[in-house]
Amino acid sequence: MSRDVPIYSWPGSYYINSAKRWENGTLSLTRTVVRFVSNQSKESLASFPLSRIMEIKMESSSFIFSTLTVLEEGNVKHWFGSLQPNRVVVFNVLEHFWRERLLHRSSGARGAESQPSKGRQLMHLVAGAQRRLGDAGRVLNHQGEQFDEMMQGLEKIDSDLGVADKFLSELESPSWWPFGKLPWKTQQEAKAEDAARAAAVAAAVAGKGSTRNKVITSIPAVVTKGRDSDLKPGCLLVLVSSLELRDTNCQLLHRFERNEIDEVRVLSPYEITVKQRFIGKPDVCYRALSAKMPEALLVLEMQYKKKVEFTTEYTAFMTSPGSSPCDTDRPNWNEGSQQRRQNTELPLEVPAGELSQLQLHALQPSVSQTEAQELKQMLLQLKNLALEAETELERQDEVLDVLSSSTDRATMNVEKHTCRMKRLL
């Protein structure tokens, strides 16, 4: 298996400047590298990291052919033509991953001056997670107290409404009237109850709508409907009740309601397809490709659970020995020899006294025993915090259900009592 599995590949041609001719082959984008391989010789005619790209443009060659050009550091220009399905699609995908790579590199360069050990980095990550979870726990605790106060307030409201109902009943059926309720009040009361019930339902739906439209996560993406012939830049939004695809102007392309999604196929850590099936008409299927898709996948797995399907392509991608998207780029002029050096950290036989500082550093463990023990304790604390947060969330879910039903009932009673009082005036 190759060092980096391609995220996307396109048939096309590459202009060999030394031979003054075009060569047919395949242009592929991996997690870190852009590569063009010849169909005839199976050799790599061009290979350069995304971090070395200076500019990507759509131009025309001297023969007025539509081409895509990539300018590499050192003023090296690469020409690609006859790209399928078209050069606009290739441009959109390459530019998206290149820009995301630039953003990652600029943020990573600032921290490259002084890097702590792997153990300390892990401890910093766990400590940050503990702080965030602790803050969330305090917010949950405060929220739970507010829910409890609301429950007490609703119980008092129910008690007061019960007293008001008794007084209104006595006023509607005075002691001098021997036949129960006044006859001209019966029809008006029925209409008033229907109106109050409708108003309560509308208010409940409006209240839930604000929560349903809350955005959980949003990432830039290259999206298309169906096949990959029209990949365009846009964004993917995961909401509480739906999943939306929008263009660069934030115009809605399509909205999948949560209960309408039948399948979420994960083709790679960077590409998914979302499908809604129909009987008697074509299915609706959208594809989304993003360098930040791993962030959205965490949410999609929780939101849609059994509807998420990981394909064999995803498995091959994850089991490949390539570096992660956050690894530091290296020039790939002699990739084969570099790969052999990476697979073996030290030579099989090292003469005495010939170990370099780099090799001595490689022999040292990444995480010390003390750091491992501290990490274990921190992870146990993190687990306990998570379990406590889960218990509190489950309790608050139950309280919210009771609050929702109690509020609806109280609203209906208030509206009904208001109508009854107006009729008595």
N, C-alpha and C positions, 0 to 999 in steps of 0.2 A: 504494500500500500504506500502511496506517495506521502511525502511529509505533510502536505496540506491538501485536504479534500476540497475540490472547487465548490464554491457557493453557487456560481452560475457560469455557464459556458455558452459561447456563441460561435457558429461557423462564420468564417470570413477570410480575409487575405491580409498579408503583411508586406510592406514594401521594404525590400532588402536594398539598402542604399549602396552597398559595395558592388552588388551585381546589377543594379539598376533594373530590377524586375520585381513583380508581385509573386508571392508564394501563398498558396491556399493552405488553410489550417484551422485551428480552433483557438479562439481567445477565451481565456478562463480567468475568473476572479476567485482567489482564495481568501483566507482570513487576513493575510498580510501581504500577498504578492499578486501582481498582474503578470500573466504569462501567455505567450503565444507559441503553440507547438505545430510544426509542419505536418501535414497529412502524409506527405511522401517519405520524408526521412525520419519522421517521429522525433526530431530533435527540437529543442527549445530555441527558437530564433530570437526571442526577447523575454526577459524576466527581470523585473525590478520591483522593489517594495513600494507599497502605497505611500510610505512616508517620504520617498524620494521624488514623488510627483510634484511638479511646480504648477502645472496648468493642464486642463482638459478642455478641448475645443472641438466644435464641428466645423470642418473646413472643406474646401474643394481642391483636388489635385490639379496639376497642370493640364490634365486631360478632361477637366470639368467633371470628374467623378466625385460623388459625395463621400467624404472620409471622416474619420474620427482621429484626432491627433492628441498625443500625450507627450508633454514636455517634461523630461526628467532632469534632475540636478546635473550640472555640467553641460547644460545646453544641448542635451541629446534628445532629439525629437523622433517619436515613433508614429508611423502612419498605418492606420487600419482601414480597410475598405471592404465593400460587399458584405457587410455585416447583416446577419439574419437574426430576428425578423426585420429590424431596421436599426440604423445608427442612433436614433433618438432614444430607443429603449436602452441600448448599451450605455449611452451617455448618462442617462438618468441614474442607472444602477451604479456605474463607476463613480460618478460625482457624489452620490449619497455616501458610499462607503469611504471615499477619500476625505470628505469633509468631516465625517465622524472620527476618522483616524487622526486628522489634524487636531480636532478638539481634544482627543484623548492624549495626543503627544504633548500638546501645550500644557495640559494640566499635570502630566507626569514629569515633565522636564523640571518643574519647580522643586519637586521632591527628590530629584535624583542626586542632589548635592550630598545629602547625608542620609543613607538608608540604614535603619536598624536591622537587627537580625530577624530571621524568619519567625522565631518564637516571640520576639517583642512585637512584631507586626501583627501576629495572631492575637496576642494579648490586647493590643490596642483595639483591634476589631471587636473582640468580645466585650471589652470595657465600654466601647461605644454603644454596642447593642444593649448592654446592661443599663446604661444611662437612658437610652431611648425607651426601653421597656419599663424602667422605673418611672420615667415621666408619664408614660402611657398609663401605668398603674395608678399614679396619683390622680390623673384626670378621670380614670374610670371610677375611683373611689369617690371623688367629688361628684361625679355624675350620678353614682348610685345614691348618694345622700340626697341629691336633688329629686331623684325619682321617688324616694321614700317620703319626702316632704309633699310631693305632688299627690301621692297616694293618700296621705292624711288629709290634704285639702279636698280631694275628691270625695272621701268618706264624709267629711263635714258637709259638702255640697249635697250629697245624696240625702243626708239626714235632714238638712234644711228644706230640700225639695219635697221630702215626705211630709213634713209639717205643713208646707204650703199646699200640698195636694189635699190634706184633710180640711184646711180652712176653706179652700175653693169649693170642695165638695159640699160643705155646709152652706156656703153662700149660694151655690147653684141649686140646692134642694132645701129651701127653707122649711122650717117646722110646720108652717101653716099650709104647705102644699102637700096633700096626702098621696100623690101619685108618682113619687120619685122625681126625676129630673124634669125641668120645664120642657114641654113638648117642642117649642120653637128653637130650643138650643141644641137638639140632638144632631140635626143635619149640619149645622155650622161647626159643631165640635169635631165631627168626622172629617170635614174638609180641612179644618185647622190642624188636625193630627197628621193628615197626609202631607200637608205643606211643610210641617215641621220635620217630618221624617225625610222628605226629599232634600230639605236644606241641610240636614245633618249628614246625609250621604254625600252631597256635593262638597261639603267642607272637609269630610274625611278623605275624599279622593284628591282634593286640592292639596291637602297636607301631605299625603303620601307622594304626590307628584314631585314635590321639591326634593325629596330624598331619592326618588327613583332616577332623577336626572343628574345625580352627583357623579362627577368624573373621578374614577379611581386612579387611572394612569393614562398618560398620553405620550406617544412616541412618534418621531418623524419616520416616514416609511415611503416606499415606492409601491403603489397599489395598481391593480388592474382587475377587470371583471373577466373571469374565465381564463382564457389562455394568456400567455406572456407576450402577446403582440402589441400591447398598448400600456406598458408599465409607465406610470406617471408619478412624479413626486407628490406627496400628500402627508397624511398623518393617520394614525390608528388610535382611537379612543375607546377605552374600556370603562363603561358606566355601570352603575349598580344594577340596572334593569336591561341594558342593551349593549351592543357593540357597534360603533360607528366608524365609517371610512370617509374621510374628507380630503379635498384637494388642497393646494397650497394657499388658496384664498379662504380656507375654512368653510367652503361650500359643501354641503352634505352630498356625498355620492350615494351612500346606502346606509340604512340602519337595520341591523339585525336585532329584533327583540330577543330577550334572553330565552323565552320559551319557544322561539321559532328556530333557533339554531339546532341543526341535526348532527353536524359533524365539524370538528376543528382538527384538521390534519396538520401535523408538524413535520414538514419536509426536511428541515434542518434547523439548527438553533437560530437561524436568521430568517426563515421563511415559513409561512403558514397559509392554509386555505380554509375559508369558512364557507360552509354550504348549508342551504335551506332547501329541502326536498319538497316537491309538489306532485300531485297525482293529476295527470292529464295535461300538464304543461311543463316547460323546461325548468330545471333546478336553477336556483340563484347561487352562484359561486364566485367569491372574490379571493384574490391572492394578495398577500402583503409581504414585502421584503424589507427588513430593517436591520441596521447594525445594532440597535438597542432592543431587538426582539426578545433576548433572554430576560429582560426586565418584565416585559409584558407576559411572557410565558408563565412566570410565577403566579401572576394574578389569574390568568386564564385557567390554569390547572385547578385553582381553588373555586373559580366561578362556575366552571362547566364540567369538571371532574370526569365522569364517564364518557362525555362527548369528545374529549381530547384523545386523539389517536396518534401515536408516534410511529412513523414509517420506518422501513428498513434503511432508507437513505439517512434518516436522522441517527440511527444506531451506528451506521458506518462512519458518520461524521464524528460522533462522540468517541468512538473507539480508535480513531486515527491517532497516531503518535505525534501529530503536529502540535505546535505551540498554541496557546490560547490567544484570543484577540488582544489581550493586554500585554503580551510579551513584547520585548524590545525588538525592533526591526534590525535586520542585518542585510547588507548587500549580498545578492545571490549570484555573483559572477561565477563562483565555483561551488554550486549548491551540493553536488555529490560528495565532494571531499568534506564540506562543512557538516553534512549529515552524518558521515562516518565518525567525525570527531565528536559530534554531539552524542551519538549513541554510546560512545565509550569515553567516560570522563577522564580516565588515566590510561596510559599505555600498559600493555600486558606485562612488560618487564621494564623496570626503572632502575638505572644504575645508581649505586649508593652515592649520596650527596648531590644528586641531580634534581631533586624535587624543587620545583619553583614555588613561589609564594601562592600562586593561583592553585596549584595542585595540593599544597598543604591545606588551603582553605576548603578545597573540595572534599578532603578526607575528614574534615571536622563535621559533626552532626549538625543539621539545620536547626534542631530544637534540643536544648539541653534538658537533663532530667528535672532540674528545678523548675524550668519554664513549663515542662509538661505537667508537673504536679499543680502549679499555679493555674494553668489552663483548665485542668480537670476540676479544680474547686470553683473556678469562675463559671464553667459550663454547668455545673450542678446548681449554682445559684441562679444562673440564667434559666435553667429548666424549671426550678421552683417558681420563679417569677412568672414564667409563661403559664404554668399550671394554675397559679392563683388568678392570673388575668383571664384564663379560659373559664374558670369557675364563676368569676364575677360577671363575665359576659353572658354566660348561660342564665344566671339569676336575673340580670337586667333584661334579657330577652323575654323572660316570663313576665317581669313587671311591665314591660312595654306592651305586651299583649293585653294585660289587665287594664293598663292605663288607656289604651286605644278603645277597648269596649266600654269602659266606664265613662270616658269622655263623650263618646257617641250617645250613650244612654242619657247622660246629663244634658247634652245639647238638645236632644229631642224633648226631654221633660221641660227644660226652660222655655223652649219655643211653644210647647203645648200650654204651659201655665200662662205665658204671656198672652196668647190668644184667648184663653179663658178669662183672664182679667180684663182684657179689652171689651169682651162681650158683656161683662158685668157692669162696666162703667156707663 
